[in-house]
Amino acid sequence: MKSLPLERKVLTVSARDYCKSKGKKLKDYQMVGVHYIGNSVREIPNYFFDEVPNAEVVVKYHPPTDNGSNGNLNKKVIFASGTALIPKKKK
């Protein structure tokens, strides 16, 4: 597994709170929903940034939920989601 760059973050805070903490406005970003369905919690951050490589951060992260194995331990599925913030190009 490749390591996540330190400048890339997955946070539970809202987009508005993130922007406020950075002294930016929400309108400075395009927002894209990111969703993970898989079987490894460790894959989630890299998956989000592979899906939206130009994202500055993923906010409003909803930690993984497990649908259970339905009696088959080899078929465990994990769901996670968040909102990727992509900086808009300045005009």
FIKOLZA-1660 file (N, C-alpha, C; in steps of 0.1 Angstrom, whole numbers, plus 5000, padded with zeros to 4 digits):
% residues 91
   i   px   py   pz ch aa at
   1 5008 4988 5000  A  M  N
   1 5000 5000 5000  A  M CA
   1 5009 5012 5000  A  M  C
   2 5006 5022 4991  A  K  N
   2 5014 5034 4991  A  K CA
   2 5009 5043 5002  A  K  C
   3 5018 5051 5007  A  S  N
   3 5015 5060 5018  A  S CA
   3 5008 5072 5013  A  S  C
   4 4999 5078 5021  A  L  N
   4 4992 5090 5018  A  L CA
   4 5001 5102 5020  A  L  C
   5 5002 5111 5010  A  P  N
   5 5010 5123 5013  A  P CA
   5 5004 5131 5024  A  P  C
   6 5014 5137 5032  A  L  N
   6 5010 5144 5044  A  L CA
   6 5000 5156 5041  A  L  C
   7 5001 5162 5030  A  E  N
   7 4993 5173 5027  A  E CA
   7 4978 5169 5023  A  E  C
   8 4976 5156 5021  A  R  N
   8 4963 5151 5018  A  R CA
   8 4956 5146 5030  A  R  C
   9 4944 5151 5033  A  K  N
   9 4938 5148 5046  A  K CA
   9 4923 5143 5043  A  K  C
  10 4919 5134 5052  A  V  N
  10 4905 5130 5052  A  V CA
  10 4900 5134 5066  A  V  C
  11 4890 5143 5066  A  L  N
  11 4886 5149 5079  A  L CA
  11 4871 5147 5081  A  L  C
  12 4866 5147 5093  A  T  N
  12 4852 5146 5096  A  T CA
  12 4845 5160 5097  A  T  C
  13 4853 5170 5096  A  V  N
  13 4847 5184 5097  A  V CA
  13 4839 5187 5085  A  V  C
  14 4830 5197 5086  A  S  N
  14 4822 5202 5074  A  S CA
  14 4831 5210 5065  A  S  C
  15 4827 5211 5052  A  A  N
  15 4834 5219 5042  A  A CA
  15 4835 5233 5047  A  A  C
  16 4824 5238 5053  A  R  N
  16 4824 5252 5057  A  R CA
  16 4834 5254 5069  A  R  C
  17 4835 5245 5078  A  D  N
  17 4845 5246 5089  A  D CA
  17 4859 5245 5084  A  D  C
  18 4861 5236 5074  A  Y  N
  18 4875 5235 5068  A  Y CA
  18 4879 5248 5062  A  Y  C
  19 4870 5254 5054  A  C  N
  19 4873 5266 5047  A  C CA
  19 4875 5278 5057  A  C  C
  20 4867 5278 5067  A  K  N
  20 4869 5289 5077  A  K CA
  20 4883 5287 5084  A  K  C
  21 4887 5275 5087  A  S  N
  21 4900 5273 5093  A  S CA
  21 4912 5276 5084  A  S  C
  22 4910 5276 5071  A  K  N
  22 4920 5280 5061  A  K CA
  22 4919 5294 5056  A  K  C
  23 4909 5302 5061  A  G  N
  23 4907 5315 5057  A  G CA
  23 4902 5316 5043  A  G  C
  24 4895 5306 5038  A  K  N
  24 4890 5306 5024  A  K CA
  24 4875 5306 5024  A  K  C
  25 4869 5307 5013  A  K  N
  25 4854 5307 5011  A  K CA
  25 4850 5294 5004  A  K  C
  26 4838 5289 5008  A  L  N
  26 4833 5277 5002  A  L CA
  26 4832 5278 4986  A  L  C
  27 4830 5290 4981  A  K  N
  27 4829 5292 4967  A  K CA
  27 4842 5291 4960  A  K  C
  28 4853 5290 4968  A  D  N
  28 4866 5288 4962  A  D CA
  28 4869 5273 4958  A  D  C
  29 4859 5265 4961  A  Y  N
  29 4861 5250 4958  A  Y CA
  29 4849 5244 4950  A  Y  C
  30 4852 5234 4943  A  Q  N
  30 4842 5226 4937  A  Q CA
  30 4841 5214 4946  A  Q  C
  31 4829 5209 4949  A  M  N
  31 4827 5198 4958  A  M CA
  31 4822 5185 4950  A  M  C
  32 4829 5174 4953  A  V  N
  32 4825 5161 4946  A  V CA
  32 4824 5151 4957  A  V  C
  33 4813 5143 4956  A  G  N
  33 4811 5132 4966  A  G CA
  33 4820 5121 4962  A  G  C
  34 4826 5115 4972  A  V  N
  34 4834 5103 4970  A  V CA
  34 4829 5091 4979  A  V  C
  35 4829 5080 4973  A  H  N
  35 4823 5068 4980  A  H CA
  35 4832 5056 4978  A  H  C
  36 4834 5049 4989  A  Y  N
  36 4842 5037 4988  A  Y CA
  36 4833 5025 4992  A  Y  C
  37 4835 5014 4984  A  I  N
  37 4829 5001 4987  A  I CA
  37 4840 4991 4985  A  I  C
  38 4844 4985 4995  A  G  N
  38 4855 4975 4994  A  G CA
  38 4856 4967 5007  A  G  C
  39 4868 4962 5009  A  N  N
  39 4869 4953 5021  A  N CA
  39 4881 4957 5029  A  N  C
  40 4887 4969 5027  A  S  N
  40 4899 4973 5035  A  S CA
  40 4898 4987 5039  A  S  C
  41 4898 4990 5052  A  V  N
  41 4897 5003 5058  A  V CA
  41 4910 5011 5054  A  V  C
  42 4921 5004 5053  A  R  N
  42 4934 5010 5049  A  R CA
  42 4934 5016 5035  A  R  C
  43 4926 5011 5026  A  E  N
  43 4925 5016 5012  A  E CA
  43 4917 5029 5011  A  E  C
  44 4909 5032 5020  A  I  N
  44 4900 5043 5019  A  I CA
  44 4906 5056 5015  A  I  C
  45 4916 5062 5023  A  P  N
  45 4922 5075 5019  A  P CA
  45 4928 5075 5005  A  P  C
  46 4936 5065 5002  A  N  N
  46 4942 5064 4988  A  N CA
  46 4931 5063 4977  A  N  C
  47 4921 5055 4980  A  Y  N
  47 4910 5054 4970  A  Y CA
  47 4904 5068 4967  A  Y  C
  48 4901 5075 4978  A  F  N
  48 4894 5088 4976  A  F CA
  48 4903 5097 4967  A  F  C
  49 4916 5098 4970  A  F  N
  49 4925 5107 4962  A  F CA
  49 4928 5101 4949  A  F  C
  50 4927 5088 4947  A  D  N
  50 4929 5082 4933  A  D CA
  50 4917 5086 4925  A  D  C
  51 4905 5086 4931  A  E  N
  51 4893 5090 4924  A  E CA
  51 4892 5105 4920  A  E  C
  52 4897 5113 4929  A  V  N
  52 4897 5128 4927  A  V CA
  52 4911 5133 4930  A  V  C
  53 4921 5131 4920  A  P  N
  53 4935 5134 4923  A  P CA
  53 4938 5149 4926  A  P  C
  54 4929 5158 4921  A  N  N
  54 4932 5172 4923  A  N CA
  54 4925 5177 4935  A  N  C
  55 4920 5169 4944  A  A  N
  55 4913 5173 4956  A  A CA
  55 4924 5178 4966  A  A  C
  56 4920 5189 4973  A  E  N
  56 4929 5194 4984  A  E CA
  56 4927 5186 4997  A  E  C
  57 4914 5182 4999  A  V  N
  57 4911 5175 5011  A  V CA
  57 4897 5168 5009  A  V  C
  58 4895 5158 5017  A  V  N
  58 4882 5151 5018  A  V CA
  58 4876 5155 5031  A  V  C
  59 4864 5161 5031  A  V  N
  59 4857 5165 5044  A  V CA
  59 4844 5158 5045  A  V  C
  60 4838 5160 5056  A  K  N
  60 4825 5154 5059  A  K CA
  60 4826 5139 5057  A  K  C
  61 4837 5134 5062  A  Y  N
  61 4840 5119 5061  A  Y CA
  61 4831 5112 5070  A  Y  C
  62 4824 5102 5064  A  H  N
  62 4816 5093 5072  A  H CA
  62 4824 5080 5074  A  H  C
  63 4828 5077 5086  A  P  N
  63 4836 5065 5088  A  P CA
  63 4830 5052 5083  A  P  C
  64 4838 5042 5080  A  P  N
  64 4832 5030 5075  A  P CA
  64 4821 5024 5083  A  P  C
  65 4811 5018 5075  A  T  N
  65 4801 5010 5081  A  T CA
  65 4803 4996 5075  A  T  C
  66 4799 4987 5082  A  D  N
  66 4801 4973 5077  A  D CA
  66 4787 4966 5076  A  D  C
  67 4785 4961 5064  A  N  N
  67 4772 4955 5062  A  N CA
  67 4771 4941 5067  A  N  C
  68 4782 4937 5073  A  G  N
  68 4783 4923 5079  A  G CA
  68 4787 4913 5068  A  G  C
  69 4789 4902 5072  A  S  N
  69 4794 4891 5063  A  S CA
  69 4783 4883 5057  A  S  C
  70 4771 4885 5062  A  N  N
  70 4760 4876 5058  A  N CA
  70 4763 4862 5058  A  N  C
  71 4770 4858 5069  A  G  N
  71 4774 4844 5071  A  G CA
  71 4786 4839 5064  A  G  C
  72 4792 4848 5055  A  N  N
  72 4804 4844 5047  A  N CA
  72 4815 4854 5051  A  N  C
  73 4824 4849 5059  A  L  N
  73 4835 4858 5064  A  L CA
  73 4844 4863 5053  A  L  C
  74 4844 4857 5041  A  N  N
  74 4852 4861 5030  A  N CA
  74 4846 4872 5021  A  N  C
  75 4833 4875 5024  A  K  N
  75 4826 4885 5016  A  K CA
  75 4823 4898 5024  A  K  C
  76 4831 4902 5034  A  K  N
  76 4828 4914 5042  A  K CA
  76 4829 4926 5033  A  K  C
  77 4820 4935 5034  A  V  N
  77 4820 4947 5026  A  V CA
  77 4819 4960 5035  A  V  C
  78 4828 4970 5032  A  I  N
  78 4828 4982 5040  A  I CA
  78 4824 4994 5031  A  I  C
  79 4816 5003 5036  A  F  N
  79 4811 5015 5029  A  F CA
  79 4817 5027 5036  A  F  C
  80 4822 5037 5029  A  A  N
  80 4826 5050 5035  A  A CA
  80 4824 5060 5024  A  A  C
  81 4822 5073 5029  A  S  N
  81 4820 5084 5020  A  S CA
  81 4824 5097 5026  A  S  C
  82 4826 5107 5017  A  G  N
  82 4830 5120 5021  A  G CA
  82 4828 5130 5009  A  G  C
  83 4833 5142 5011  A  T  N
  83 4832 5152 5001  A  T CA
  83 4846 5157 4998  A  T  C
  84 4850 5156 4985  A  A  N
  84 4863 5161 4981  A  A CA
  84 4861 5175 4977  A  A  C
  85 4871 5184 4982  A  L  N
  85 4871 5198 4979  A  L CA
  85 4882 5200 4969  A  L  C
  86 4878 5205 4957  A  I  N
  86 4888 5208 4946  A  I CA
  86 4889 5223 4945  A  I  C
  87 4901 5228 4946  A  P  N
  87 4903 5243 4945  A  P CA
  87 4899 5247 4930  A  P  C
  88 4891 5257 4930  A  K  N
  88 4887 5263 4916  A  K CA
  88 4899 5271 4911  A  K  C
  89 4901 5271 4899  A  K  N
  89 4912 5279 4893  A  K CA
  89 4908 5294 4893  A  K  C
  90 4917 5302 4897  A  K  N
  90 4914 5316 4898  A  K CA
  90 4914 5322 4884  A  K  C
  91 4904 5331 4883  A  K  N
  91 4902 5338 4869  A  K CA
  91 4910 5350 4868  A  K  C
% end
